[in-house]
Amino acid sequence: MKGLKGSNFQQYLRATIFFMVVCGLLYPLSVTALGGILFPFQAGGSLVKDRAGQIVGSRIIAQGFGTLRYFHPRPSAALSPDGSGPQPYDGAFSSPSNLGPANPAYIKSVTEAARAYREENGLPALTPVPVDAVTASGSGLDPDISLANALLQAPRVASARQVNPERVLALIEKTRVGPQFGLLGPPRVNVLELNLALDALTPGR
């Protein structure tokens, strides 16, 4: 009986070590290596460079643009893990708001965000506001905004840069992408890529 128990223990130990090596070491290393070969841009973090070749951000992680001359991303609900306060657009603190649509704090937040959005973009008080302009995504780091959101921001950006609004609208059209796979989601614009195109159009303004 003791010998049988010892044999079973050895089998369990060998199986544990085998799966630790295969699943915990070989598989992750092989997938990482394969991803780097087949999809080097995505595996490297989808990093975006400016005209000077400097890395300015990632195509898949939003960052804040606080001035009027730039298009703004959707709000970020990222919070520090200890709950000490917001860490907007910080990739280390990705998180949703976790508040339901009937929550008074959520309603207040969205109402205030909609008012600020209209005021910032010079819109009449009753102008419908795109939902992505006043709510955070599930990650709090969504790099894209809806086409409707971009179009409402365009006049403000054009005015701040002192350029013809038609030139800004042309950039939106140039950088927009359709629904994923032709089916998922509305047309959208990557905020970082659009803002880089703006800087190329009006450098120094």
LINGIQUI-V17242 format. One record per residue. N is the residue number from 1. RES is the residue in three letters. SS is DSSP state (a for helix, b for strand, c for the rest). PSI is psi in whole degrees, 0 to 359 (999 if undefined). NEAR is the number of other C-alpha atoms within 12 Angstrom. Layout:
N,RES,SS,PSI,NEAR / N,RES,SS,PSI,NEAR
This chain:
1,MET,c,317,7 / 2,LYS,a,320,8 / 3,GLY,a,321,9 / 4,LEU,a,318,10 / 5,LYS,a,319,11 / 6,GLY,a,320,12 / 7,SER,a,317,13 / 8,ASN,a,319,14 / 9,PHE,a,317,14 / 10,GLN,a,321,14 / 11,GLN,a,316,14 / 12,TYR,a,319,14 / 13,LEU,a,315,14 / 14,ARG,a,318,14 / 15,ALA,a,319,15 / 16,THR,a,314,15 / 17,ILE,a,318,15 / 18,PHE,a,310,16 / 19,PHE,a,330,15 / 20,MET,a,317,15 / 21,VAL,a,314,15 / 22,VAL,a,308,16 / 23,CYS,a,330,16 / 24,GLY,a,346,15 / 25,LEU,a,298,15 / 26,LEU,a,314,16 / 27,TYR,a,310,16 / 28,PRO,a,319,15 / 29,LEU,a,320,15 / 30,SER,a,320,15 / 31,VAL,a,319,18 / 32,THR,a,316,18 / 33,ALA,a,317,16 / 34,LEU,a,319,16 / 35,GLY,a,320,17 / 36,GLY,a,330,17 / 37,ILE,a,313,14 / 38,LEU,a,325,13 / 39,PHE,c,66,15 / 40,PRO,a,324,15 / 41,PHE,a,311,17 / 42,GLN,a,318,18 / 43,ALA,a,335,18 / 44,GLY,c,4,20 / 45,GLY,c,9,18 / 46,SER,c,46,22 / 47,LEU,b,140,22 / 48,VAL,b,136,27 / 49,LYS,b,152,18 / 50,ASP,c,186,21 / 51,ARG,c,336,16 / 52,ALA,c,359,11 / 53,GLY,c,10,10 / 54,GLN,c,138,12 / 55,ILE,b,125,17 / 56,VAL,b,358,20 / 57,GLY,b,190,29 / 58,SER,b,145,30 / 59,ARG,c,343,28 / 60,ILE,c,4,27 / 61,ILE,b,123,33 / 62,ALA,c,154,39 / 63,GLN,c,156,33 / 64,GLY,c,140,27 / 65,PHE,c,104,24 / 66,GLY,c,347,17 / 67,THR,c,162,16 / 68,LEU,c,339,25 / 69,ARG,c,358,30 / 70,TYR,c,153,33 / 71,PHE,c,143,48 / 72,HIS,c,142,41 / 73,PRO,c,177,41 / 74,ARG,c,159,43 / 75,PRO,c,154,39 / 76,SER,c,131,36 / 77,ALA,c,14,33 / 78,ALA,c,130,32 / 79,LEU,b,152,26 / 80,SER,c,147,19 / 81,PRO,c,329,14 / 82,ASP,c,2,10 / 83,GLY,c,14,13 / 84,SER,c,344,10 / 85,GLY,c,172,12 / 86,PRO,b,148,22 / 87,GLN,c,68,25 / 88,PRO,c,137,32 / 89,TYR,c,24,35 / 90,ASP,c,115,25 / 91,GLY,a,340,26 / 92,ALA,a,348,17 / 93,PHE,a,42,25 / 94,SER,c,131,26 / 95,SER,c,154,28 / 96,PRO,c,179,25 / 97,SER,c,330,28 / 98,ASN,c,19,19 / 99,LEU,c,135,20 / 100,GLY,c,163,15 / 101,PRO,c,343,15 / 102,ALA,c,358,12 / 103,ASN,c,127,13 / 104,PRO,a,322,12 / 105,ALA,a,322,15 / 106,TYR,a,315,20 / 107,ILE,a,317,17 / 108,LYS,a,317,18 / 109,SER,a,314,24 / 110,VAL,a,320,29 / 111,THR,a,316,23 / 112,GLU,a,321,18 / 113,ALA,a,321,25 / 114,ALA,a,319,30 / 115,ARG,a,315,23 / 116,ALA,a,322,20 / 117,TYR,a,314,35 / 118,ARG,a,316,25 / 119,GLU,a,315,20 / 120,GLU,a,323,26 / 121,ASN,c,9,32 / 122,GLY,c,39,20 / 123,LEU,c,147,20 / 124,PRO,c,157,16 / 125,ALA,c,329,16 / 126,LEU,c,11,13 / 127,THR,c,126,15 / 128,PRO,c,138,19 / 129,VAL,c,132,31 / 130,PRO,c,141,25 / 131,VAL,a,328,21 / 132,ASP,a,352,33 / 133,ALA,a,344,38 / 134,VAL,c,1,32 / 135,THR,c,149,35 / 136,ALA,c,156,35 / 137,SER,c,177,30 / 138,GLY,c,329,20 / 139,SER,c,340,28 / 140,GLY,c,7,36 / 141,LEU,c,29,38 / 142,ASP,c,122,39 / 143,PRO,c,351,37 / 144,ASP,b,155,41 / 145,ILE,b,159,40 / 146,SER,b,158,34 / 147,LEU,a,321,34 / 148,ALA,a,319,24 / 149,ASN,a,314,34 / 150,ALA,a,319,39 / 151,LEU,a,325,31 / 152,LEU,a,333,32 / 153,GLN,a,341,38 / 154,ALA,a,313,38 / 155,PRO,a,320,29 / 156,ARG,a,317,30 / 157,VAL,a,316,38 / 158,ALA,a,319,33 / 159,SER,a,318,21 / 160,ALA,a,329,23 / 161,ARG,a,356,26 / 162,GLN,c,51,22 / 163,VAL,c,163,23 / 164,ASN,c,127,19 / 165,PRO,a,330,22 / 166,GLU,a,329,17 / 167,ARG,a,323,22 / 168,VAL,a,318,36 / 169,LEU,a,325,29 / 170,ALA,a,324,21 / 171,LEU,a,321,33 / 172,ILE,a,315,38 / 173,GLU,a,324,23 / 174,LYS,a,324,19 / 175,THR,a,352,27 / 176,ARG,b,153,29 / 177,VAL,b,151,25 / 178,GLY,c,184,20 / 179,PRO,c,144,16 / 180,GLN,b,131,12 / 181,PHE,c,17,10 / 182,GLY,c,1,10 / 183,LEU,c,323,9 / 184,LEU,b,120,11 / 185,GLY,c,167,16 / 186,PRO,c,170,21 / 187,PRO,c,145,25 / 188,ARG,b,170,31 / 189,VAL,b,134,39 / 190,ASN,b,120,39 / 191,VAL,a,316,40 / 192,LEU,a,314,37 / 193,GLU,a,323,39 / 194,LEU,a,317,40 / 195,ASN,a,326,41 / 196,LEU,a,322,30 / 197,ALA,a,324,29 / 198,LEU,a,315,35 / 199,ASP,a,326,25 / 200,ALA,a,328,17 / 201,LEU,a,318,21 / 202,THR,c,68,22 / 203,PRO,c,135,16 / 204,GLY,c,358,10 / 205,ARG,c,999,17
